Each structure stands twice: as structure tokens, then as C-alpha cells.
Amino acid sequence: MKGVLLVNMGGPQSLEEMQVFLKNMFSDKYILPLPWGLRQFVAKMIAKKRHLKSWEKYQLIGGTPIIKHTEATGKALQEAAEMPVYTAYSYTAPFIADVMKKMNADGVDDINVLTMYPQASDTTTTSVFVDVTKAAKKLSGLTIRKICDYSVHPSFLDYWKTLIEEHIAAAGVDDPLLLFTAHAIPIYGVKRGDKYPDTVRHMSKRLADMMDRRYDVAFQSRVGPVKWVGPDTDDHLEELVAAGERNVVMIPVSFTTECLETYYDLNIKLVDIYKKDERMHHISRVEIPQAHPLFIETLKRVLNE
């Protein structure tokens, strides 16, 4: 029987789970490429040091929206694709290996692995597929199909074009600069061959060309002392405003659910602040709807193609 394993990163729903989430995330060699023992030690220290401050941010946005969005997407996709869809997460329960075991027990032996990450990256899709491969080795009789990148699928581009144009019309803003923003990755990943930044830039150009609008691209949510791919969204937005840009609409093109990086890093840290800046006429951020029909159609199509 065919089925879908829909994977996202997960999100903490309590202070205790916040520490587990951070430890699991930084234990991932695709997030923190250190030798195993050192990586475990550093991950534990990061989780211990950051979990209180990180949880405060989640409380400011009312908790993690990732789980709710992902579950709603899975339910809608199951109805649209007419096959069972199981949701799993990399860093919080239910974990990939546990869900695959349940799928196997339920008679699902032909698994389509689909992530909520539209652009392929070692830090996201590769990490998921490695976990899937490890879990599959402990099960029998499985066929695994890994769906990697749907960032420039026509339906996905139509989905973002619709969201952007509807947002601009509702805001009544004239000729805004579209600032496409995506989660940054460390430079060492790019040097190792991760094409994610180029994929983000390519997708952004395709969207801007479809709408015949001005645009720019930046990368957000960097943490720690290592060098990250840029330009940094925070710094670049200030550069744009200082250079005379007065109307900006931000679009989080690497995200398919609302999350801390959209609500806190974009809304609270940037939009809410620049709305009070006398240099700005307009600044806003395109929000990500829950299980939008065009997004569900995208996932259905990539499953069938």
C-alpha cells in the first residue's frame, strides 16, 4: 500500500521539550558538523544555555505553530491525494523512525517521503533522507521514494504569486520592493557544495519576473559565531531603508508554515520596529496560511509526477 511520510523539523510545546528540541537539532551532523562525541557535548551545552531564552521567544508568539500547520497540511493532503499521510518530525516527537515503524505495521510498504522544505539543502532535506534511510534498514519490504525539491514547481510558484499579489492589494501599497528572505545556512555548508542559496535566489527571481516587480534576496535567523550565507536580512533591510527604500514587503520563501523565524524574527524584530520608523512609508510581511489549497495542490502534484 502506498503512503506519504510528511516531515518537518518539529517544535517545542513545553519548556522541557524546548531543551530536547535544541539538543536534538544541534546533535544533527548536518546542522553542527563536528565529530560525534564533541557534537553531543556541544549540543548539550547549547540546549542548557539557550533553552530558557528560546522558550521566552516562543511564549511571545503564543507557542510553536509548526505542529498545527504541519498536521493540517497532512490531513488536507490525505484527502486530496487519496492515500494515507503520516506526519513526523526531525527534532521532536513523533520522530521519523517511530512513524515509519507504525506505517510498516499498518501495511504501508511504498513510502513517498515528502518534506515541508521546498528548497533542497543538506541542513534540511538531506538530514531527513538520512534519517529515513537509517529507519528503513530496520524494517523489511519497504520501497522508499524521496521527493527532494519543489521550489520552482509551477503550482508552488503560483501559490506564492497569489499570496504576494493578494497581500499587496490588501495593503494598498504602490510598487513595493519584494524582499525575499530565507533561512540562512553556514558558509561551510556552501563550500561543501550545498546549492541551497542559489536555489533560493533562482526561485526569487522566477517569482519577481512572473509579477514584473522589483526584488531583493536576503538570509535570516543566523546564530552563533560562524560565518553564514548573506546578506543578513536584518542588516540588509537597514541598508535598503538607509539608501531610500520606503516601501518593502517581506516574503519568507523558504518556509511553508509559520514558525518562530517568521513570527519573531520577521514580525517582532523587523516589521513591528520599522513600522515606527519615520523613514518608512510601508513595511509588511506576507503571512503563510495553514494548508492553503494551492500549496496542497503542489504537494499532490509532486507526489503524482
C-alpha positions as CSV (number, residue, x, y, z in Angstrom):
1,M,0.0,0.0,0.0
2,K,1.2,3.5,-0.9
3,G,1.5,6.2,1.7
4,V,3.2,9.6,2.4
5,L,5.7,10.4,5.1
6,L,5.4,14.2,5.6
7,V,8.3,15.5,7.5
8,N,9.0,18.9,9.2
9,M,11.6,19.9,11.8
10,G,9.2,19.9,14.7
11,G,8.7,22.4,17.5
12,P,8.8,22.6,21.3
13,Q,5.4,22.7,23.1
14,S,6.8,23.0,26.7
15,L,9.9,24.3,28.4
16,E,11.2,20.7,28.9
17,E,10.6,19.9,25.2
18,M,12.5,23.1,24.3
19,Q,15.7,21.7,25.7
20,V,15.2,18.4,24.0
21,F,14.5,20.2,20.7
22,L,17.7,22.2,20.9
23,K,19.8,19.2,21.9
24,N,18.4,17.0,19.0
25,M,18.8,19.8,16.5
26,F,22.4,20.5,17.3
27,S,23.2,16.8,17.6
28,D,22.4,16.6,13.8
29,K,25.7,16.4,11.9
30,Y,24.2,18.4,9.1
31,I,23.5,21.3,11.5
32,L,26.7,21.0,13.5
33,P,29.4,19.2,11.6
34,L,31.7,18.1,14.4
35,P,33.0,14.7,15.5
36,W,30.2,12.7,17.2
37,G,31.4,13.0,20.8
38,L,32.3,16.7,20.5
39,R,29.0,17.4,18.8
40,Q,27.0,15.7,21.5
41,F,28.8,17.7,24.2
42,V,28.3,21.0,22.3
43,A,24.7,20.2,21.6
44,K,24.0,19.5,25.3
45,M,25.7,22.8,26.3
46,I,23.8,24.8,23.7
47,A,20.5,23.3,24.9
48,K,21.3,24.0,28.5
49,K,22.4,27.6,27.8
50,R,19.7,28.6,25.4
51,H,16.5,26.8,26.2
52,L,15.2,29.4,28.7
53,K,15.8,32.4,26.4
54,S,14.5,30.4,23.4
55,W,11.3,29.4,25.2
56,E,10.6,33.0,26.1
57,K,10.5,33.8,22.4
58,Y,8.1,31.0,21.8
59,Q,5.9,32.4,24.5
60,L,5.9,35.8,22.8
61,I,4.4,34.2,19.7
62,G,1.9,32.0,21.6
63,G,3.8,28.7,21.2
64,T,5.0,26.9,18.1
65,P,2.7,27.0,15.1
66,I,4.7,24.4,13.2
67,I,2.9,21.3,14.6
68,K,-0.6,22.7,14.0
69,H,0.3,23.8,10.4
70,T,2.0,20.5,9.5
71,E,-0.8,18.4,10.9
72,A,-3.4,20.4,9.0
73,T,-1.3,20.0,5.8
74,G,-1.1,16.3,6.3
75,K,-4.8,16.0,6.8
76,A,-5.6,18.1,3.7
77,L,-3.1,16.2,1.6
78,Q,-4.5,12.9,2.6
79,E,-7.9,14.0,1.4
80,A,-6.5,15.4,-1.9
81,A,-4.1,12.6,-2.7
82,E,-6.4,9.8,-1.6
83,M,-3.7,8.0,0.2
84,P,-2.7,7.8,3.9
85,V,-0.4,10.6,5.1
86,Y,1.7,10.3,8.3
87,T,3.4,13.3,9.8
88,A,6.8,13.0,11.5
89,Y,9.4,15.4,12.8
90,S,13.2,15.5,13.0
91,Y,13.7,17.0,16.4
92,T,10.5,16.5,18.4
93,A,8.1,13.6,18.7
94,P,6.7,11.8,16.8
95,F,10.1,11.1,15.3
96,I,10.8,9.7,11.8
97,A,11.8,6.2,12.8
98,D,8.8,5.8,15.1
99,V,6.3,6.9,12.4
100,M,7.9,4.7,9.8
101,K,7.6,1.7,12.1
102,K,3.9,2.5,12.5
103,M,3.5,2.9,8.7
104,N,5.1,-0.5,8.3
105,A,2.8,-2.1,10.9
106,D,-0.2,-0.5,9.1
107,G,0.7,-2.2,5.8
108,V,2.3,0.9,4.1
109,D,5.2,-0.6,2.2
110,D,5.6,2.0,-0.6
111,I,6.6,5.3,1.2
112,N,6.8,8.7,-0.5
113,V,9.0,10.9,1.6
114,L,7.9,14.5,1.3
115,T,9.3,17.3,3.4
116,M,7.9,20.7,4.2
117,Y,11.2,22.2,2.9
118,P,10.7,23.5,-0.6
119,Q,14.4,24.0,-1.4
120,A,16.8,21.1,-1.0
121,S,19.6,21.6,1.5
122,D,22.0,19.3,3.4
123,T,20.7,21.0,6.6
124,T,17.1,20.0,5.9
125,T,16.2,17.5,3.1
126,T,19.5,15.5,3.2
127,S,19.2,15.3,7.0
128,V,15.7,13.9,6.7
129,F,16.6,11.4,4.0
130,V,19.5,10.1,6.0
131,D,17.2,9.5,9.0
132,V,14.7,7.8,6.7
133,T,17.3,5.5,5.2
134,K,18.5,4.5,8.7
135,A,15.0,3.7,9.8
136,A,14.2,1.7,6.6
137,K,17.2,-0.6,7.3
138,K,15.5,-1.8,10.5
139,L,12.2,-2.6,8.6
140,S,11.5,-5.0,5.8
141,G,9.9,-4.9,2.4
142,L,9.8,-1.1,2.0
143,T,10.1,0.9,-1.2
144,I,11.2,4.4,-0.5
145,R,10.8,7.4,-2.9
146,K,12.4,10.6,-1.8
147,I,11.0,13.9,-3.1
148,C,13.7,16.5,-2.9
149,D,12.9,20.0,-4.2
150,Y,9.7,21.6,-5.4
151,S,10.7,25.2,-5.1
152,V,10.1,26.1,-8.8
153,H,7.2,23.8,-9.4
154,P,4.7,25.8,-11.4
155,S,2.0,25.2,-8.8
156,F,4.2,26.3,-6.0
157,L,5.2,29.5,-7.8
158,D,1.5,30.2,-8.5
159,Y,0.9,29.7,-4.8
160,W,3.4,32.3,-3.7
161,K,2.4,34.7,-6.5
162,T,-1.2,34.5,-5.3
163,L,-0.2,35.2,-1.7
164,I,2.0,38.1,-2.7
165,E,-0.4,39.8,-5.0
166,E,-3.3,39.4,-2.6
167,H,-1.2,40.8,0.2
168,I,-0.1,43.9,-1.9
169,A,-3.6,44.6,-3.0
170,A,-5.0,44.3,0.6
171,A,-2.2,46.6,1.8
172,G,-2.8,49.2,-0.9
173,V,0.9,49.8,-1.3
174,D,2.3,51.1,-4.6
175,D,5.3,49.5,-6.2
176,P,6.9,47.9,-3.1
177,L,10.3,46.2,-3.1
178,L,9.8,42.5,-2.6
179,L,12.4,41.4,-0.1
180,F,12.6,37.6,-0.3
181,T,14.0,36.1,2.8
182,A,15.1,32.6,3.6
183,H,16.7,30.8,6.5
184,A,20.5,31.2,6.3
185,I,22.9,28.3,6.4
186,P,26.6,28.4,7.4
187,I,29.1,29.2,4.7
188,Y,30.9,26.0,5.4
189,G,27.9,24.2,4.0
190,V,28.1,26.2,0.8
191,K,31.8,25.4,0.5
192,R,30.9,21.7,0.7
193,G,28.6,22.0,-2.2
194,D,25.2,22.9,-0.8
195,K,23.3,24.7,-3.6
196,Y,20.5,25.9,-1.3
197,P,21.4,29.7,-1.5
198,D,21.4,29.5,-5.3
199,T,18.1,27.7,-5.3
200,V,16.5,30.4,-3.1
201,R,17.9,33.1,-5.4
202,H,16.6,31.3,-8.5
203,M,13.1,30.9,-7.1
204,S,13.0,34.5,-6.0
205,K,13.9,35.7,-9.5
206,R,11.3,33.5,-11.1
207,L,8.6,34.9,-8.8
208,A,9.7,38.5,-9.3
209,D,9.8,38.0,-13.1
210,M,6.3,36.5,-13.0
211,M,4.9,39.6,-11.3
212,D,7.2,42.1,-13.0
213,R,8.2,43.6,-9.7
214,R,11.4,44.8,-8.1
215,Y,13.0,42.4,-5.7
216,D,16.0,41.6,-3.5
217,V,17.1,38.5,-1.6
218,A,18.4,38.1,2.0
219,F,19.0,35.3,4.5
220,Q,17.8,35.4,8.1
221,S,18.0,33.9,11.6
222,R,21.7,33.3,11.8
223,V,23.0,32.2,15.2
224,G,26.5,31.7,16.8
225,P,29.9,32.9,15.8
226,V,30.4,31.1,12.4
227,K,30.0,32.9,9.1
228,W,26.6,32.5,7.5
229,V,25.4,33.0,3.9
230,G,24.2,36.5,3.3
231,P,23.3,39.2,3.1
232,D,21.7,39.1,6.5
233,T,18.1,40.1,6.4
234,D,18.3,42.4,9.5
235,D,21.4,44.3,8.2
236,H,20.2,44.4,4.6
237,L,16.8,45.8,5.4
238,E,18.5,48.7,7.2
239,E,20.8,49.2,4.2
240,L,17.8,49.4,1.9
241,V,16.0,51.9,4.1
242,A,19.1,54.0,4.6
243,A,19.5,54.1,0.8
244,G,16.0,55.5,0.4
245,E,13.7,52.4,0.0
246,R,10.4,53.4,1.5
247,N,8.0,50.5,0.7
248,V,9.0,46.9,1.5
249,V,7.1,43.7,1.5
250,M,8.9,40.7,3.0
251,I,8.3,37.2,1.7
252,P,9.6,34.2,3.7
253,V,10.1,31.9,0.7
254,S,11.9,29.1,2.4
255,F,9.1,28.5,4.9
256,T,5.8,26.6,4.3
257,T,4.5,27.1,7.9
258,E,4.5,29.9,10.3
259,C,7.2,29.5,12.9
260,L,9.5,31.3,15.3
261,E,11.6,32.5,12.4
262,T,8.6,34.2,10.7
263,Y,6.6,35.5,13.7
264,Y,9.5,36.5,15.9
265,D,12.5,37.1,13.6
266,L,10.4,38.9,10.9
267,N,7.3,40.4,12.6
268,I,8.6,41.3,16.0
269,K,12.2,42.1,15.3
270,L,11.7,43.9,12.0
271,V,8.2,44.7,10.8
272,D,7.0,46.0,14.2
273,I,10.1,48.1,14.6
274,Y,10.2,49.6,11.1
275,K,6.5,50.5,11.2
276,K,7.5,53.1,13.8
277,D,10.4,54.3,11.6
278,E,9.7,57.7,10.1
279,R,11.8,56.8,7.1
280,M,9.3,54.1,6.0
281,H,6.0,54.6,4.2
282,H,5.1,50.9,4.3
283,I,6.6,47.6,5.6
284,S,4.8,44.3,6.0
285,R,5.3,40.6,5.7
286,V,3.3,38.1,3.7
287,E,1.9,35.5,6.1
288,I,1.8,31.8,5.4
289,P,-1.7,30.4,5.5
290,Q,-2.5,27.0,7.0
291,A,-2.9,24.2,4.4
292,H,-3.7,26.7,1.6
293,P,-5.4,24.8,-1.4
294,L,-2.6,25.8,-3.8
295,F,0.1,24.5,-1.5
296,I,-1.8,21.3,-1.1
297,E,-2.2,21.1,-4.9
298,T,1.6,21.5,-5.2
299,L,2.3,18.6,-2.8
300,K,-0.4,16.4,-4.6
301,R,1.2,17.1,-8.0
302,V,4.8,16.4,-6.9
303,L,3.5,13.1,-5.4
304,N,2.0,12.1,-8.7
305,E,4.7,13.3,-11.1
